[in-house]
Amino acid sequence: MNNLKVLLVDDEPAVLRVITRYLEEYEVETANNGREALKKFEKAPYLYRAIITDLLMPKMSGFDFIAALRSRFPYVYPYIIVLSSRGEEEAVVRALELGADDFLEKPVSKKKLLAYLASGIRKLVWPMLDVFLELPLKIIELQDGYTSKHTRDIRTLAYLLARAYSEQHGVNDPQFAERLKFASAFHDIGKIVIPAELLKKPGPYTPEERKIVEKHTTYGATILEDVVARHPENEIL
């Protein structure tokens, strides 16, 4: 099972049952209307990375649910796919304007739904990777010029080795080397926690200082473990 959790919102029990079966490779949580879905999201906003919702529902419509979610959680971005009936063009346009990302017409085919969901997850991962990398690496660069150059070298070597490995072992994933290049840049991320004056020290470390610097590996692990827990869909992490 994929460890990505999907929130499925629809007031028709039959639709919930069918689509839940379609999404057997994901962990699915269901809600009968927008109000119930919003309550579940509020309890664990980082848990749901994708949402599939109907538009016309009692108590709280899909429109109101999307609008409330986007306004209340500006720093959390689940990918939202809306389900619409045939001919609801204006409704779909309104949902997209409120913050939905894509739409599918009912009845939904399993193949199409899985393809749209996979596409949405990919879009969550890639768009901000340049910023995602630049900010922490810039901090480290200001602390320690050597680490900055070292990180760039590691990225290049990791990419070349991954390409060679893919060719020799027939890895059927065109993005494997690119993902590994991005991921390798975080191998020294724990140095953010190490005092800058220690990183910039020109001479050799004392035994006590070396123990402090060596802790950057465990600091880095702690940082990444927490982020991975919040973003399990991100293959870079």
C-alpha positions as MATLAB code, in Angstrom:
seq = 'MNNLKVLLVDDEPAVLRVITRYLEEYEVETANNGREALKKFEKAPYLYRAIITDLLMPKMSGFDFIAALRSRFPYVYPYIIVLSSRGEEEAVVRALELGADDFLEKPVSKKKLLAYLASGIRKLVWPMLDVFLELPLKIIELQDGYTSKHTRDIRTLAYLLARAYSEQHGVNDPQFAERLKFASAFHDIGKIVIPAELLKKPGPYTPEERKIVEKHTTYGATILEDVVARHPENEIL';
ca = [
       0.000    0.000    0.000;
       1.155    3.531   -0.824;
       1.775    5.460    2.424;
       0.128    8.542    0.918;
      -3.242    9.258    2.530;
      -6.193   10.397    0.393;
      -9.296   12.151    1.728;
     -12.378   11.138   -0.288;
     -15.493   13.316    0.088;
     -18.934   12.406   -1.326;
     -22.476   12.164    0.022;
     -23.272    9.017   -1.974;
     -22.228    5.818   -0.128;
     -22.023    3.882   -3.391;
     -19.519    6.374   -4.824;
     -17.417    6.189   -1.666;
     -17.341    2.374   -1.846;
     -16.431    2.215   -5.541;
     -13.702    4.859   -5.458;
     -12.238    3.427   -2.247;
     -11.868    0.110   -4.093;
     -10.221    1.940   -6.996;
      -7.693    3.437   -4.580;
      -6.697    0.152   -2.961;
      -2.991    1.023   -3.218;
      -3.552    4.158   -1.101;
      -4.752    4.695    2.446;
      -8.197    6.285    2.081;
     -10.213    8.278    4.619;
     -13.815    9.115    3.707;
     -16.228   11.925    4.579;
     -19.902   12.387    3.688;
     -19.801   16.164    3.198;
     -17.516   19.163    3.243;
     -18.058   19.926    6.927;
     -17.022   16.446    8.008;
     -14.031   16.543    5.651;
     -12.904   19.930    6.971;
     -13.015   18.669   10.569;
     -10.852   15.686    9.651;
      -8.397   17.884    7.792;
      -8.180   20.353   10.701;
      -7.152   17.554   13.068;
      -4.226   16.484   10.867;
      -3.555   18.977    8.040;
      -0.253   17.355    7.053;
      -1.757   13.884    6.858;
      -3.749   14.240    3.634;
      -1.669   15.052    0.555;
      -4.520   14.521   -1.926;
      -8.257   15.184   -1.751;
     -10.978   13.912   -4.079;
     -14.294   15.690   -3.530;
     -17.780   15.926   -4.950;
     -19.205   19.423   -5.404;
     -22.917   19.192   -4.603;
     -23.320   17.905   -1.046;
     -25.542   18.750    1.969;
     -24.335   20.638    5.093;
     -21.248   21.945    3.284;
     -20.739   21.787   -0.472;
     -17.493   20.974   -2.193;
     -17.186   24.638   -3.165;
     -17.345   25.814    0.441;
     -15.030   23.034    1.555;
     -12.353   23.983   -0.996;
     -12.663   27.688   -0.194;
     -12.419   27.080    3.571;
      -9.463   24.727    3.244;
      -7.441   27.054    1.020;
      -8.132   30.106    3.198;
      -7.523   28.459    6.588;
      -4.408   26.505    5.598;
      -2.352   28.741    3.310;
       0.901   26.908    4.120;
      -0.404   23.376    3.570;
      -1.157   22.317    0.007;
      -3.048   19.087   -0.665;
      -3.780   18.354   -4.333;
      -7.548   18.620   -4.905;
      -9.437   16.724   -7.629;
     -13.149   17.517   -7.930;
     -15.772   15.093   -9.205;
     -18.444   16.604  -11.441;
     -21.469   15.400  -13.345;
     -21.555   15.761  -17.113;
     -22.408   19.282  -18.252;
     -21.339   21.050  -15.039;
     -18.816   23.263  -16.799;
     -19.598   26.397  -14.788;
     -19.376   24.444  -11.530;
     -15.973   23.060  -12.479;
     -14.705   26.538  -13.401;
     -15.902   27.872  -10.047;
     -14.202   25.020   -8.160;
     -10.913   25.636   -9.976;
     -11.132   29.345   -9.190;
     -11.640   28.519   -5.501;
      -8.502   26.387   -5.386;
      -9.169   22.966   -6.905;
      -6.364   21.595   -9.069;
      -8.123   19.226  -11.466;
     -11.477   17.601  -12.213;
     -12.985   14.344  -13.409;
     -16.476   13.638  -14.720;
     -18.630   10.947  -13.150;
     -18.717    8.018  -13.634;
     -14.990    7.872  -13.022;
     -12.882    5.060  -14.465;
     -10.284    3.461  -12.211;
      -7.508    3.852  -14.773;
      -8.164    7.557  -15.300;
      -8.545    8.321  -11.587;
      -5.248    6.624  -10.703;
      -3.483    8.440  -13.546;
      -4.833   11.835  -12.429;
      -3.911   11.147   -8.815;
      -0.369   10.073   -9.710;
       0.008   13.169  -11.881;
      -1.145   15.384   -9.019;
       1.330   13.841   -6.605;
       4.168   14.462   -9.051;
       3.138   18.111   -9.281;
       3.339   18.411   -5.492;
       6.927   17.201   -5.500;
       8.707   19.086   -8.277;
       7.568   22.731   -8.703;
       9.499   24.351   -5.830;
      12.554   22.112   -5.704;
      14.875   24.935   -6.766;
      13.747   27.065   -3.793;
      13.481   23.987   -1.623;
      17.192   23.361   -2.198;
      18.426   26.925   -2.400;
      17.376   28.187    1.029;
      19.039   25.649    3.351;
      22.109   25.374    1.127;
      22.511   29.151    1.121;
      22.468   29.137    4.934;
      25.186   26.486    5.000;
      27.196   28.414    2.401;
      27.174   31.514    4.619;
      28.329   29.405    7.545;
      30.931   27.356    5.742;
      32.204   28.025    2.211;
      33.867   24.613    1.985;
      30.604   22.740    2.598;
      28.889   24.689   -0.189;
      31.487   23.658   -2.791;
      31.593   20.135   -1.375;
      27.796   19.859   -1.743;
      27.902   20.958   -5.380;
      30.626   18.392   -6.078;
      28.622   15.655   -4.341;
      25.544   16.496   -6.447;
      27.550   16.176   -9.654;
      29.192   12.912   -8.615;
      25.906   11.442   -7.355;
      24.214   12.256  -10.661;
      26.998   10.730  -12.772;
      27.152    7.592  -10.631;
      23.365    7.214  -10.716;
      23.379    7.523  -14.521;
      26.094    4.889  -14.780;
      24.257    2.596  -12.357;
      20.986    2.995  -14.303;
      22.663    2.080  -17.584;
      24.514   -0.940  -16.182;
      21.588   -2.364  -14.223;
      18.720   -1.407  -16.520;
      16.906    0.896  -14.083;
      13.616    1.700  -15.793;
      13.147    5.121  -14.238;
      14.259    8.187  -16.241;
      14.053   10.425  -13.140;
      16.154    8.203  -10.858;
      19.446   10.030  -11.420;
      17.816   13.458  -11.217;
      16.093   12.632   -7.912;
      19.312   11.265   -6.445;
      21.164   14.436   -7.467;
      18.654   16.586   -5.592;
      18.581   14.268   -2.584;
      22.370   14.139   -2.248;
      22.487   17.891   -1.606;
      20.941   17.286    1.814;
      23.659   14.971    3.100;
      25.187   17.800    5.189;
      21.932   19.572    6.100;
      22.607   18.947    9.802;
      25.450   21.487    9.681;
      22.785   24.207    9.926;
      22.698   23.416   13.655;
      26.490   23.485   14.141;
      27.902   26.870   15.347;
      29.249   28.857   12.388;
      32.458   29.801   14.199;
      33.246   26.118   14.595;
      32.644   25.343   10.920;
      34.848   28.287    9.925;
      37.698   27.364   12.277;
      40.914   27.397   10.171;
      42.944   24.925   12.209;
      42.287   21.333   13.358;
      39.496   20.568   15.803;
      40.060   19.609   19.401;
      38.551   16.225   20.390;
      35.602   18.036   22.001;
      35.030   20.192   18.917;
      35.168   17.171   16.632;
      32.450   15.472   18.690;
      30.230   18.534   18.211;
      30.823   18.669   14.440;
      30.215   14.926   14.053;
      26.731   15.406   15.489;
      25.671   17.048   12.198;
      24.842   13.570   10.895;
      22.294   12.859   13.626;
      20.943   16.406   13.445;
      20.451   15.937    9.704;
      18.686   12.616   10.235;
      16.294   14.182   12.748;
      15.491   17.089   10.419;
      14.824   14.830    7.435;
      12.846   12.225    9.371;
      10.384   14.893   10.512;
       9.977   16.321    7.010;
       9.585   12.875    5.448;
       6.827   12.081    7.947;
       4.940   15.183    6.790;
       5.564   14.599    3.081;
       5.622   10.848    2.421;
       4.815   11.395   -1.274;
       8.115   13.197   -1.889;
      10.506   10.686   -3.448;
      13.389   13.184   -3.213;
      13.158   13.080    0.583;
];
